[in-house]
């Protein structure tokens, strides 16, 4: 990121703020050093008053903390001197519980980490387990999982945009975004019977194939959803209040973002074009035509722009996936891993035996270990698994992007005003389920 330059954003002002020709005025935004500051007029000098610093708590029960996050802020007046995040108010214990569950039994727990990306977590865990088992899924299952992950990405970004609007003071885009999220949940419910916690995958395939005419509903969503994105951008992108509350806040330079281990939209907003789908492809993502949007200033405003463009790119991927979805089975043909059809389990002795052993004992992968990462809506989501040859993992560890990204919030908020902490925290897009896991 260059410093000492001038960044100009066209904003839409109220009627009284229009130029004589009726066009929106331009507010110069000066970017310099490690922090960008919106400058509309020279600030008035305030008297240097002596006073003690004050400690205040934001959370752990506060709607703007997006979960049970507690931020202890040391303030000099309204300026943040120091921020200490506390995350231990949920303590789910997913990783230890997973060591006492069969691989398929762990999948419902992945729903409850980042519960805005439930089906994406399902797919990520299944990919890791399948690498341990050294099996390849079917072509139809591969495409269906891409569809699931991109729908989940859009739904998660819609929740982020809507709740961030609420935090900053906008309401209408929240309603538009959540309406489209409901449309996605209707599609997921028609597929697997659940909306929020889907448990949609199985080791070796999916819990269910898509029903008849389901693709027609998906195609309808693909046709109409871009209009909603356009409307939200029309409301926000050049809105003077939105620009004033987002530009220049929480700036992270490319080097800082890399050093803090950021990933996902936070890293790309700082100008680093790292996307697991491109750099470490899985599910044949390397065969899809899509772009990786990157920002230039690494502030809250650029994170907004990156996420909006990512939703458009997800629509591109969905269009290609629908066209290439092949016929065929959705599960691998291996009775040691996949349950037989119910009519066979109740009529054939061999199928009943496979069903019994699979449920009661569980499939056993070879001894080994693996780490599988995917590009979740919040960044690089990784699963590390160790097999000792039993039906349960000896170790299961999660690399949650929300936890890593949140570690940078003391750096992001230092020197900003108290009101800006809300916008900066929202821009990180955290879910406490995968932080205090």
C-alpha atoms as one frame of an Amber mdcrd trajectory, in Angstrom:
protein
   0.000   0.000   0.000   1.386   3.365  -0.911   1.436   6.063   1.740   1.022
   9.776   1.557  -1.365   9.514  -1.405  -4.904  10.819  -1.770  -7.760   8.384
  -2.140 -11.001   9.767  -3.553 -14.358   8.081  -3.057 -17.518   9.403  -4.669
 -20.248   9.621  -2.056 -23.944  10.371  -2.236 -24.943  13.201   0.104 -28.327
  14.567   1.114 -30.126  17.050  -1.122 -28.627  19.965   0.758 -25.165  18.548
   0.215 -25.283  18.273  -3.576 -23.153  20.415  -5.815 -24.869  23.169  -7.846
 -25.168  20.864 -10.876 -27.024  18.281  -8.805 -24.227  15.674  -8.801 -22.767
  14.027  -5.703 -19.806  15.881  -4.291 -16.453  14.181  -3.754 -14.842  13.970
  -0.329 -11.023  13.573  -0.432  -9.743  10.767   1.771  -6.066  11.062   2.662
  -4.140   7.852   3.254  -0.885   8.183   5.102   1.332   6.052   7.331  -0.284
   3.062   8.999  -3.706   4.612   9.308  -6.120   6.182   6.835  -8.187   9.158
   8.001 -11.242  10.678   6.343 -10.618  14.401   5.947 -13.507  16.666   5.066
 -12.223  19.791   6.878  -9.240  20.619   9.111 -10.064  19.372  12.617 -10.478
  21.975  15.328  -7.744  21.904  17.953  -8.924  20.697  21.331  -7.378  21.798
  24.616  -4.936  19.320  26.133  -6.869  18.282  29.240  -5.281  16.125  31.878
  -7.153  13.047  33.018  -6.821   9.413  33.944  -7.393   6.602  31.493 -10.647
   4.697  31.844 -11.359   0.979  31.428 -14.680  -0.085  29.940 -16.122  -3.437
  28.889 -17.850  -4.122  25.597 -19.501  -7.518  25.939 -19.643 -10.400  26.594
 -23.397  -9.760  26.393 -23.689  -7.092  23.751 -25.246  -7.308  20.267 -22.352
  -5.440  18.639 -19.786  -8.031  19.759 -21.439 -10.660  17.512 -21.418 -13.295
  20.231 -19.964 -13.675  23.693 -16.840 -11.630  22.981 -15.558  -9.301  25.703
 -13.362  -6.375  24.753 -11.664  -4.521  27.600 -10.836  -1.053  26.301  -8.459
   1.433  27.890  -9.642   4.886  26.843  -8.094   8.305  26.882 -11.283  10.292
  26.580 -12.921   8.511  23.641  -9.668   7.366  22.039  -8.662   3.724  22.397
  -5.237   3.353  23.970  -5.314  -0.406  24.370  -7.696  -3.288  23.623  -7.637
  -6.645  25.426  -9.968  -9.283  23.916 -11.340 -12.074  26.128 -12.822 -15.057
  24.293 -13.435 -17.686  26.991 -17.181 -17.422  27.488 -18.421 -20.257  25.252
 -15.918 -23.109  25.576 -17.561 -25.735  23.379 -14.816 -28.359  23.585 -15.355
 -29.602  20.038 -11.833 -30.910  19.522 -11.804 -33.095  22.649 -15.326 -34.376
  22.017 -14.242 -35.399  18.513 -11.671 -37.797  19.952 -14.548 -39.869  21.385
 -16.731 -39.919  18.258 -16.620 -41.835  15.008 -15.770 -39.765  11.964 -19.349
 -39.453  10.730 -20.509 -38.649  14.261 -18.228 -35.588  14.317 -20.005 -33.948
  11.381 -22.865 -32.491  13.515 -20.241 -30.799  15.676 -18.768 -29.051  12.635
 -22.188 -27.447  12.114 -21.802 -25.689  15.427 -18.381 -24.122  14.961 -19.017
 -21.402  12.386 -22.767 -21.921  12.332 -23.119 -19.416   9.478 -21.072 -21.784
   7.308 -22.419 -25.116   8.527 -22.527 -26.990   5.245 -19.124 -25.572   4.285
 -17.669 -26.986   7.504 -19.323 -30.329   6.722 -17.578 -30.438   3.363 -14.203
 -29.421   4.820 -14.285 -32.134   7.482 -15.370 -34.780   4.986 -12.463 -33.842
   2.706 -10.044 -34.334   5.593 -11.504 -37.672   6.619 -11.507 -38.892   3.028
  -7.829 -38.051   2.724  -7.185 -40.217   5.789  -9.223 -43.023   4.259  -7.438
 -42.496   0.886 -10.662 -42.488  -1.131 -11.861 -40.370  -4.058 -15.431 -39.124
  -4.143 -17.653 -39.278  -7.228 -17.822 -36.509  -9.832 -21.423 -35.701  -8.945
 -20.556 -35.392  -5.266 -17.648 -33.091  -6.127 -19.882 -30.624  -7.983 -22.626
 -30.792  -5.359 -20.104 -29.926  -2.663 -18.943 -26.902  -4.676 -22.554 -25.760
  -4.920 -22.989 -26.237  -1.172 -19.858 -24.287  -0.303 -20.649 -21.330  -2.556
 -24.231 -21.075  -1.316 -22.860 -21.110   2.208 -20.325 -18.398   1.337 -23.057
 -16.125   0.012 -25.281 -16.737   3.048 -22.437 -15.965   5.455 -21.487 -12.744
   3.649 -25.135 -11.659   3.651 -25.288 -12.078   7.421 -22.060 -10.101   7.758
 -23.302  -7.269   5.577 -26.714  -7.105   7.264 -25.419  -7.154  10.835 -22.664
  -4.660  10.033 -25.307  -2.340   8.637 -27.242  -2.663  11.894 -24.086  -1.906
  13.899 -23.375   1.244  11.905 -26.981   2.417  11.679 -28.449   1.182   8.373
 -31.494  -1.071   8.376 -32.836  -1.594   4.855 -29.860  -3.612   3.465 -30.188
  -5.870   6.507 -33.727  -6.802   5.441 -32.723  -7.335   1.814 -29.758  -9.510
   2.780 -31.671 -11.676   5.214 -34.441 -12.228   2.687 -31.906 -13.683   0.255
 -30.408 -15.725   3.083 -33.844 -17.221   3.677 -33.977 -18.191   0.003 -30.682
 -20.058   0.426 -31.953 -21.758   3.565 -35.053 -22.853   1.672 -32.781 -24.504
  -0.892 -30.737 -26.253   1.825 -33.890 -27.380   3.599 -35.219 -28.861   0.377
 -31.919 -30.711  -0.077 -31.066 -32.108   3.361 -34.083 -31.203   5.496 -32.247
 -28.683   7.696 -31.556 -24.980   7.440 -28.889 -23.859   9.917 -27.200 -27.055
  11.138 -27.210 -29.207   8.030 -24.947 -32.242   8.744 -25.094 -32.692   4.980
 -21.948 -34.695   4.219 -20.786 -38.207   4.967 -17.344 -39.704   4.647 -17.423
 -40.791   1.024 -20.336 -38.684  -0.154 -23.429 -36.781   0.939 -26.313 -37.538
   3.268 -28.700 -37.162   0.333 -28.741 -36.318  -3.347 -30.595 -33.201  -4.499
 -34.329 -33.811  -5.117 -36.135 -33.407  -8.421 -36.554 -29.796  -9.628 -34.095
 -28.570  -6.965 -31.796 -27.195  -9.658 -34.658 -25.079 -10.977 -34.883 -23.340
  -7.617 -31.118 -22.802  -7.592 -31.193 -21.334 -11.098 -33.960 -18.973 -10.027
 -31.809 -17.779  -7.144 -28.825 -17.293  -9.469 -30.953 -15.136 -11.787 -32.446
 -12.867  -9.122 -29.721 -12.565  -6.482 -27.377 -10.204  -8.431 -30.154  -7.600
  -8.413 -30.126  -7.643  -4.603 -26.359  -7.111  -4.584 -26.812  -4.138  -6.928
 -29.454  -2.629  -4.637 -27.284  -3.039  -1.544 -24.339  -1.431  -3.305 -26.553
   1.422  -4.458 -27.529   2.019  -0.830 -24.052   1.742   0.702 -21.050   2.052
  -1.596 -21.279   5.801  -2.195 -23.364   6.657   0.856 -21.716   9.506   2.789
 -22.527   8.048   6.217 -21.334   4.552   5.268 -18.121   5.911   3.750 -17.477
   8.135   6.734 -17.944   5.239   9.163 -15.765   2.742   7.254 -12.993   4.475
   5.307  -9.678   4.623   7.096 -10.680   2.404  10.026  -8.738  -0.641  11.166
  -6.111  -0.348   8.446  -3.802  -3.336   8.014  -0.928  -3.109   5.544  -0.053
  -6.212   3.473   2.957  -6.997   5.665   0.966  -6.546   8.858  -1.855  -8.736
   7.589   0.582 -11.513   6.679   2.469 -11.239   9.979  -0.754 -11.547  11.947
  -1.733 -14.637   9.946  -4.893 -13.088   8.543  -6.740 -14.857   5.755  -9.921
 -14.543   3.755 -11.475 -11.134   2.996  -9.356  -9.437   5.682  -6.122 -10.482
   3.999  -7.370  -9.811   0.474  -8.656  -6.347   1.470  -5.053  -5.525   2.363
  -3.968  -6.340  -1.178  -2.753  -9.938  -0.748  -4.394 -12.197  -3.361  -4.343
 -15.414  -1.320  -7.301 -17.748  -1.784  -7.114 -21.441  -0.870  -9.340 -22.272
  -3.847  -6.663 -20.856  -6.166  -3.417 -21.541  -4.290  -4.228 -25.027  -2.949
  -7.160 -26.185  -5.100  -9.657 -28.782  -3.927 -12.939 -30.050  -5.385 -11.616
 -29.161  -8.869 -11.797 -25.422  -8.129  -8.858 -24.937 -10.471 -11.194 -25.762
 -13.370 -13.673 -22.973 -12.531 -13.419 -19.486 -13.977 -13.611 -16.897 -11.190
 -11.611 -13.936  -9.927 -10.134 -13.207  -6.497 -11.022  -9.610  -5.520  -8.379
  -7.667  -3.594  -8.403  -4.265  -1.938  -5.771  -1.541  -1.812  -6.055   0.111
   1.599  -6.910  -2.692   4.025  -9.610  -0.762   5.891 -13.218  -1.541   6.814
 -14.463  -0.060   3.537 -12.250  -2.321   1.419 -13.372  -5.368   3.401 -16.929
  -4.464   2.495 -16.071  -4.133  -1.192 -14.166  -7.436  -1.225 -17.035  -9.379
   0.343 -19.579  -7.885  -2.039 -17.463  -8.867  -5.039 -16.912 -12.343  -3.588
 -20.678 -12.867  -3.628 -20.729 -11.973  -7.312 -17.892 -14.432  -7.977 -19.763
 -17.149  -6.075 -22.685 -16.643  -8.436 -20.272 -17.180 -11.369 -19.076 -20.433
  -9.812 -22.638 -21.615  -9.196 -23.570 -20.959 -12.825 -20.666 -23.126 -13.994
 -21.393 -25.852 -11.446 -25.020 -26.158 -12.545 -23.942 -26.598 -16.163 -21.350
 -29.278 -15.398 -23.307 -31.305 -12.807 -23.118 -34.892 -14.083 -25.444 -37.816
 -13.487 -24.382 -40.780 -11.428 -24.102 -41.795  -7.790 -23.422 -39.285  -5.061
 -21.671 -41.774  -2.734 -18.651 -44.013  -3.276 -19.337 -47.690  -3.904 -17.761
 -49.012  -0.704 -20.017 -50.730   1.861 -17.298 -50.393   4.501 -17.778 -46.614
   4.454 -21.266 -45.862   3.178 -24.487 -47.251   4.622 -26.447 -49.465   2.221
 -29.902 -48.358   1.043 -32.563 -49.041   3.630 -34.457 -51.494   1.449 -31.301
 -53.587   1.116 -30.466 -53.396   4.814 -33.878 -54.868   5.625 -33.874 -57.542
   2.929 -30.267 -58.698   2.386 -28.156 -60.346   5.081 -24.842 -58.970   3.758
 -26.181 -55.415   3.601 -27.590 -55.726   7.111 -24.166 -56.843   8.377 -22.458
 -53.878   6.693 -25.055 -51.538   8.161 -24.594 -52.969  11.654 -20.782 -52.861
  11.606 -20.708 -49.367  10.097 -23.035 -47.952  12.757 -21.802 -49.849  15.805
 -18.071 -49.973  15.094 -17.490 -47.328  12.443 -15.055 -47.365   9.518 -11.354
 -47.499  10.369  -8.841 -45.463   8.352  -5.177 -46.433   8.101  -2.716 -45.036
  10.627  -1.622 -41.569   9.548  -2.276 -37.849   9.760  -3.435 -35.085   7.443
  -4.252 -31.393   7.295  -6.894 -30.179   4.869  -7.707 -26.489   4.379 -10.563
 -24.838   2.506 -11.503 -21.235   1.767 -14.358 -20.558   4.183 -16.241 -17.235
   4.111 -14.010 -15.993   6.931 -10.676 -17.280   5.648  -8.578 -20.429   5.716
 -10.461 -23.119   7.622  -8.282 -26.132   8.346  -8.770 -29.538   9.944  -5.864
 -31.564  11.278  -6.552 -35.232  12.016  -4.428 -38.040  13.418  -5.512 -41.659
  12.975  -4.252 -44.494  15.149  -6.129 -47.070  13.095  -9.284 -47.001  15.232
 -12.709 -45.754  14.239 -12.154 -42.488  16.151  -9.473 -39.864  15.550  -6.640
 -39.907  18.076  -6.417 -36.125  17.648  -8.641 -33.570  15.938  -7.629 -29.936
  15.761  -9.289 -27.001  14.044  -7.628 -23.991  12.411 -10.450 -21.417  12.802
 -10.035 -18.225  10.749 -12.201 -16.203  13.159  -9.780 -16.893  16.031  -6.690
 -15.939  14.038  -8.296 -12.864  12.487  -9.569 -11.625  15.852  -6.020 -11.623
  17.216  -5.363  -8.487  15.175  -8.127  -6.396  16.745  -5.827  -4.708  19.333
  -3.712  -3.422  16.445  -6.753  -2.400  14.385  -8.559  -0.348  17.035  -5.597
   1.370  18.691  -5.823   5.124  18.203  -9.418   5.062  16.974 -12.515   6.369
  18.710 -14.767   4.199  20.827 -17.566   4.332  18.239 -15.157   3.095  15.567
 -14.418  -0.079  17.554 -17.888  -1.369  16.682 -17.332  -0.982  12.936 -13.819
  -2.468  13.082 -14.945  -5.479  15.106 -17.821  -6.058  12.699 -15.438  -5.969
   9.728 -13.523  -8.975  11.088 -16.679 -11.132  10.777 -16.271 -13.459  13.744
 -18.353 -16.344  15.035 -17.551 -17.267  18.607 -18.408 -20.929  18.059 -15.169
 -21.464  16.165 -13.116 -19.141  18.387 -13.727 -20.602  21.849 -14.088 -24.056
  20.400
